[in-house]
């Protein structure tokens, strides 16, 4: 029982943090920060935090060519590009809507793995993908999480974030270097993610100093919280397994709706509930399909 309570606490903690960090980015952008600038500064803080922890635990990331390829694909696609699409959309669209889109990463992962012939496509998995996408369409309908149809292009842009997460999952399988500790992999990925975000931010004019001291503190806190979420996530993977850990997407969605209400007074329409149920059902079908696959 104590182990189960510990795992549940880690699941809730990591999910709540990952749901909070986009809202923190939205606060920073409301003060004039640009999306990739927010991503780069927070990623530097997160990478520095994990590098310090990895050094203390003597699990510093290796920097050979194979590891750099793994870090670069995961960091640039799964962090820099993913946050660019998310944060750009969040400048106009509600944070609560983004929370509904996060679980789609599991559905897109199934599709990409099937196309790459890493996993066999199943009828249950296909039904889950269709159900999840129906939930997203409903979430963007009038009376749901999108208050104004004019914001639809910004919402569609945020859908590219779970696509990036799914591509990062695919790359992590294809380019993973066996025998490297999860902490070292996370630290290396965040380092390359920070470099990638900065490299994208500079030519686009997004890289700038925070406009005030409290925004600087906010971005550093966002980075430290991101590092903590990574630590909790990898701890869950080791102690509880992938199926239990995958439930974090539900926590992120529910917590994201909560943070949107608390921080931005976002009150989703009544259609948000059936939309969330459809998305959850789709993710559940995909998870069951993976457990049943040989």
C-alpha positions as CSV (number, residue, x, y, z in Angstrom):
1,X,0.0,0.0,0.0
2,X,2.7,2.6,0.8
3,X,4.3,1.9,-2.6
4,X,0.9,2.4,-4.4
5,X,0.4,5.7,-2.5
6,X,3.9,6.8,-3.4
7,X,3.3,6.0,-7.1
8,X,-0.1,7.8,-7.1
9,X,1.5,10.8,-5.5
10,X,4.2,10.9,-8.2
11,X,1.6,10.5,-10.9
12,X,-0.5,13.3,-9.6
13,X,2.5,15.5,-9.0
14,X,4.1,15.1,-12.4
15,X,0.7,15.5,-14.1
16,X,-0.1,18.7,-12.1
17,X,3.3,20.2,-12.9
18,X,3.1,19.4,-16.7
19,X,-0.4,21.0,-16.7
20,X,0.9,24.1,-14.9
21,X,3.9,24.9,-17.0
22,X,1.9,25.9,-20.2
23,X,-0.2,28.2,-18.0
24,X,3.0,29.7,-16.6
25,X,4.3,30.3,-20.2
26,X,0.9,31.9,-21.0
27,X,1.5,34.3,-18.1
28,X,5.0,35.2,-19.3
29,X,3.7,35.8,-22.8
30,X,1.0,38.1,-21.5
31,X,3.8,40.3,-20.3
32,X,5.5,40.5,-23.7
33,X,7.7,37.4,-23.9
34,X,7.7,35.5,-27.2
35,X,6.9,31.7,-27.4
36,X,10.4,30.4,-28.2
37,X,12.0,32.8,-25.8
38,X,9.9,31.4,-23.0
39,X,10.8,27.8,-24.1
40,X,14.5,28.5,-24.4
41,X,14.9,30.2,-20.9
42,X,12.8,27.6,-19.2
43,X,14.6,24.7,-21.0
44,X,18.0,26.1,-19.9
45,X,16.8,26.2,-16.3
46,X,15.4,22.7,-16.5
47,X,18.6,21.3,-18.2
48,X,20.8,23.0,-15.6
49,X,18.7,21.5,-12.8
50,X,18.9,17.9,-14.2
51,X,22.6,18.2,-15.0
52,X,23.4,19.2,-11.4
53,X,21.3,16.3,-10.1
54,X,22.9,13.9,-12.6
55,X,26.4,15.0,-11.6
56,X,25.6,14.5,-7.9
57,X,24.3,11.0,-8.6
58,X,27.2,10.3,-11.0
59,X,24.9,9.7,-13.9
60,X,26.0,12.5,-16.3
61,X,24.9,12.1,-19.9
62,X,27.4,10.7,-22.4
63,X,28.1,13.0,-25.4
64,X,29.1,10.6,-28.2
65,X,27.5,10.7,-31.6
66,X,24.9,8.1,-30.9
67,X,23.7,9.8,-27.7
68,X,23.7,13.2,-29.4
69,X,21.4,11.9,-32.1
70,X,19.1,10.6,-29.4
71,X,19.1,13.8,-27.5
72,X,18.7,16.0,-30.5
73,X,15.7,14.2,-32.0
74,X,14.0,14.1,-28.6
75,X,15.0,17.6,-27.5
76,X,14.4,19.5,-30.7
77,X,11.2,17.8,-31.7
78,X,9.8,16.8,-28.4
79,X,10.6,20.0,-26.6
80,X,11.6,23.0,-28.8
81,X,9.1,22.4,-31.7
82,X,6.4,21.0,-29.4
83,X,6.6,24.1,-27.1
84,X,6.7,26.5,-30.1
85,X,3.4,25.2,-31.4
86,X,1.9,25.0,-27.9
87,X,3.0,28.4,-26.7
88,X,2.2,30.2,-29.9
89,X,-1.3,28.8,-29.8
90,X,-1.6,29.7,-26.1
91,X,-1.1,33.4,-27.0
92,X,-4.7,33.4,-28.2
93,X,-6.4,30.0,-27.3
94,X,-7.4,28.9,-23.8
95,X,-5.1,26.9,-21.6
96,X,-7.9,24.5,-20.8
97,X,-8.2,23.6,-24.5
98,X,-4.5,22.7,-24.7
99,X,-5.0,20.4,-21.7
100,X,-7.6,18.5,-23.7
101,X,-5.2,18.0,-26.6
102,X,-2.3,16.5,-24.6
103,X,-3.6,12.9,-24.5
104,X,-3.6,12.9,-28.3
105,X,0.1,12.1,-28.1
106,X,-0.8,8.5,-27.2
107,X,-3.1,8.2,-30.2
108,X,-0.6,9.7,-32.6
109,X,2.2,7.5,-31.2
110,X,0.1,4.4,-32.1
111,X,-0.4,5.7,-35.6
112,X,3.3,6.5,-36.2
113,X,4.4,3.2,-34.6
114,X,2.0,1.3,-37.0
115,X,3.3,3.3,-40.0
116,X,6.9,2.5,-39.0
117,X,5.9,-1.1,-38.4
118,X,7.2,-1.0,-34.9
119,X,3.8,-2.1,-33.6
120,X,1.0,-3.9,-35.4
121,X,-2.1,-1.8,-36.1
122,X,-5.3,-3.2,-34.5
123,X,-9.0,-2.6,-34.9
124,X,-9.3,-1.5,-31.3
125,X,-6.4,0.9,-31.7
126,X,-7.9,2.4,-34.8
127,X,-11.2,2.8,-33.1
128,X,-9.4,4.6,-30.2
129,X,-7.8,7.0,-32.6
130,X,-11.1,7.8,-34.3
131,X,-12.8,8.2,-30.9
132,X,-10.1,10.5,-29.6
133,X,-10.1,12.7,-32.7
134,X,-13.9,13.0,-32.5
135,X,-13.4,14.3,-28.9
136,X,-11.0,16.9,-30.2
137,X,-13.5,18.0,-32.9
138,X,-16.1,18.3,-30.2
139,X,-13.8,20.3,-27.9
140,X,-13.3,22.9,-30.6
141,X,-17.1,23.2,-31.3
142,X,-19.1,26.2,-30.0
143,X,-20.1,25.6,-26.4
144,X,-17.0,23.6,-25.6
145,X,-13.4,24.6,-24.6
146,X,-13.0,27.0,-27.6
147,X,-15.0,30.2,-26.8
148,X,-14.7,31.8,-30.2
149,X,-14.7,30.1,-33.7
150,X,-12.2,32.7,-34.8
151,X,-9.6,31.1,-32.5
152,X,-9.8,27.8,-34.5
153,X,-6.5,28.3,-36.4
154,X,-4.7,28.8,-33.1
155,X,-6.3,25.7,-31.7
156,X,-5.3,23.7,-34.8
157,X,-1.7,24.9,-34.3
158,X,-1.7,23.4,-30.8
159,X,-2.7,20.0,-32.2
160,X,0.8,19.9,-33.7
161,X,2.2,19.7,-30.1
162,X,1.0,16.1,-29.4
163,X,2.1,15.3,-32.9
164,X,5.6,16.4,-31.9
165,X,5.4,14.4,-28.7
166,X,4.4,11.3,-30.7
167,X,7.3,11.8,-33.1
168,X,9.7,12.2,-30.2
169,X,8.4,8.8,-28.8
170,X,9.1,7.3,-32.2
171,X,12.6,8.7,-32.3
172,X,13.3,7.6,-28.8
173,X,12.7,4.0,-29.8
174,X,14.6,4.2,-33.1
175,X,17.6,6.1,-31.7
176,X,17.7,5.0,-28.1
177,X,21.1,3.9,-26.8
178,X,20.8,1.0,-24.5
179,X,22.3,1.0,-21.0
180,X,22.1,4.8,-20.4
181,X,20.2,5.7,-17.2
182,X,16.9,7.5,-17.6
183,X,18.2,10.5,-15.6
184,X,21.2,10.9,-18.0
185,X,18.9,10.6,-21.1
186,X,16.5,13.2,-19.7
187,X,19.4,15.6,-18.9
188,X,20.9,15.2,-22.3
189,X,17.6,15.6,-24.0
190,X,16.8,18.9,-22.2
191,X,20.3,20.3,-23.0
192,X,19.7,19.7,-26.7
193,X,16.1,20.9,-26.4
194,X,17.4,24.2,-24.9
195,X,19.9,24.6,-27.6
196,X,17.3,23.8,-30.3
197,X,14.8,26.3,-28.8
198,X,17.5,29.0,-28.6
199,X,18.6,28.3,-32.2
200,X,15.0,28.7,-33.4
201,X,14.3,31.7,-31.2
202,X,17.3,33.8,-32.3
203,X,16.5,34.3,-36.0
204,X,12.8,34.7,-35.3
205,X,13.5,37.5,-32.8
206,X,12.0,35.6,-29.9
207,X,15.1,35.5,-27.7
208,X,15.1,38.3,-25.2
209,X,15.6,38.9,-21.5
210,X,12.5,38.8,-19.3
211,X,10.8,42.2,-19.0
212,X,10.7,42.1,-15.2
213,X,12.2,40.3,-12.2
214,X,9.1,38.4,-11.4
215,X,8.9,37.0,-15.0
216,X,12.5,35.9,-14.7
217,X,11.6,34.1,-11.5
218,X,8.5,32.6,-13.2
219,X,10.5,31.2,-16.1
220,X,13.2,29.7,-13.8
221,X,10.5,28.2,-11.6
222,X,8.9,26.8,-14.8
223,X,12.2,25.1,-15.7
224,X,12.9,23.7,-12.3
225,X,9.3,22.3,-12.1
226,X,9.8,20.8,-15.6
227,X,13.0,19.0,-14.3
228,X,11.1,17.8,-11.2
229,X,8.3,16.4,-13.5
230,X,10.9,14.5,-15.6
231,X,12.3,13.0,-12.4
232,X,8.9,11.9,-11.2
233,X,8.0,10.5,-14.6
234,X,11.1,8.4,-15.0
235,X,10.7,7.2,-11.4
236,X,7.2,6.0,-12.3
237,X,8.5,4.2,-15.4
238,X,10.9,2.2,-13.3
239,X,8.7,1.6,-10.3
240,X,5.2,1.3,-11.8
241,X,5.7,0.4,-15.5
242,X,4.6,2.0,-18.7
243,X,0.8,1.2,-18.5
244,X,0.4,2.9,-15.1
245,X,2.6,5.8,-16.1
246,X,0.6,6.4,-19.3
247,X,-2.4,7.4,-17.1
248,X,-0.6,10.7,-16.5
249,X,-2.3,12.1,-19.6
250,X,-5.6,12.1,-17.8
251,X,-4.1,13.9,-14.8
252,X,-2.6,16.6,-17.2
253,X,-6.0,17.2,-18.8
254,X,-8.0,17.5,-15.6
255,X,-5.2,19.6,-13.9
256,X,-4.9,21.8,-17.0
257,X,-8.6,22.6,-16.9
258,X,-8.2,23.4,-13.2
259,X,-5.2,25.7,-13.8
260,X,-7.0,27.5,-16.7
261,X,-9.9,28.2,-14.4
262,X,-7.8,29.4,-11.4
263,X,-5.2,31.5,-13.4
264,X,-7.3,32.8,-16.3
265,X,-10.9,32.4,-15.1
266,X,-11.5,30.1,-18.1
267,X,-15.0,28.4,-17.8
268,X,-15.3,25.8,-20.5
269,X,-18.7,25.2,-22.0
270,X,-20.9,22.2,-21.2
271,X,-19.6,20.2,-24.3
272,X,-16.2,20.0,-22.7
273,X,-17.3,17.1,-20.5
274,X,-18.4,14.8,-23.4
275,X,-15.4,15.9,-25.4
276,X,-13.0,14.9,-22.6
277,X,-14.9,11.6,-22.2
278,X,-14.4,10.9,-25.9
279,X,-10.7,11.7,-25.7
280,X,-10.2,9.6,-22.6
281,X,-12.1,6.7,-24.2
282,X,-9.9,6.9,-27.2
283,X,-6.7,6.9,-25.1
284,X,-8.1,4.0,-23.1
285,X,-8.8,1.9,-26.2
286,X,-5.3,2.6,-27.5
287,X,-3.8,1.6,-24.2
288,X,-5.9,-1.7,-24.1
289,X,-4.8,-2.4,-27.7
290,X,-1.2,-2.1,-26.7
291,X,-1.7,-4.5,-23.8
292,X,-3.4,-7.0,-26.0
293,X,-0.9,-6.9,-28.9
294,X,1.7,-9.8,-29.0
